[in-house]
């Protein structure tokens, strides 16, 4: 029965990118992956691109439907939805069948299921994460954060917008402001960067004793984080003075990720380092609104103090570019933190946003920033 269950799991288990063993990594997609599985993934990526494009075009579709009626759009939906769903289901079965015939993927699924149900933070889980680089979105949570950003905090955007206009401003925030303020949270950038991020993760895994954890924020976003422990202890267990006793939490810029960002620099100087991706970046979920980003960095700080065992006075927070918001928020929320470094950042996003938008949208830009991106 267990073997049958593992075969079924081949259909729904995550994508596998690289296999690491004995200090070497093999690109699964170019060595073990069958042509059927590869082209199936291309089809699924095509569906994701299609959804993204349709979503961005939705205002024009709605306007066209308003001007010319719904009949044409309903006819297009009737003709296209059934074939699209049929193709999706067929490709899903083909990919699952191809995976069943690939020994390397079958081995991955067997270890994945074993690790998935092992204790959070266990050696089994971390050894698995060091061996395989895969779609992290299906991995289960290592820590649930308990601290929530105060409803009275400025990051919630205490800017009153009439109820009737809220859908319009939410659309402007997610489909106009987000790509401009946080391009790293958009699907096109994440899709383009996928291979580079995988290479960056594997590089850190091979060259350093890195551990990876999925953190759940109070607003149910999942934050992808990595930690390199450079603390040194004497034979009697006492800590040895050095840069490794200090933890640097890095907060990346608006199109940067821990895999290819500022996370690397403290490590070169021997500091212990905790990196994380903003909501919507890489395998972190959510939209990087001000309050969501604040909740994310709060979860990272809670993980550093409660799980990794660092004292607040031994923590330094580094914020690069828009990551300066995350760093300054955390420093203001926890003044007991030892050091704060903000590099190439700003003190208010609004003066940067207004010149980049048409003059007639100035008020819309102000409302949108103050409500959703009050950075």
Beta strands, then each sheet from edge to edge (+ up, - down):
strand 1: 16-21
strand 2: 24-27
strand 3: 132-134
strand 4: 143-144
strand 5: 210-216
strand 6: 222-228
strand 7: 247-251
strand 8: 272-276
strand 9: 315-320
strand 10: 339-343
sheet 1: 2+ 1- 3+
sheet 2: 4+ 5+ 6- 8+ 7+ 9+ 10+
end
